[in-house]
Amino acid sequence: MKSNCMKNFLLIFLFLLSVPAFSQQSNAFFGQCLVEVQNKEDMMALEATMRQNPYARVVRLDYETQRAFVLTKDIQEFTEENFVSWFGEYADRVRCIQIGVHGVDMVKPYPFADCENDK
């Protein structure tokens, strides 16, 4: 009986040790914002360019709402600064930024209210 308890305890302990290591290896982030692009073709071109980023898993830009949503591939860090840099020449037109850990942080619903970093 003691032997089974020790085995179970050891298995649970090893499992718990492996969980943090796994979660650190599979970091995926999301970023969303509003981006003011006045021309639909320019918005489509920007989206195509952003999809070429090797760290982008999903890129969605919506001309009607001027909303952008990005889901990253496994990267260690995703800051407002690197998110904004993905917008290239439109970086100065980005506002209402939210960055979060995919699957952990809640994505704010659109329309964004009380933007903390609204220009």
Buried (B, 14 or more C-beta within 10 A) or exposed (E): EEEEEEEEEEEEEEEEEEEEEEEEEEBBBBBBBBBEBEEEEEBEEBBEBBBEBEBBBEBEBBBEEBBBBBBBBEEEEBEBEBBBEBBEEBEEBBBBBBBBEBEEEEEBEEEBEEBEEEE
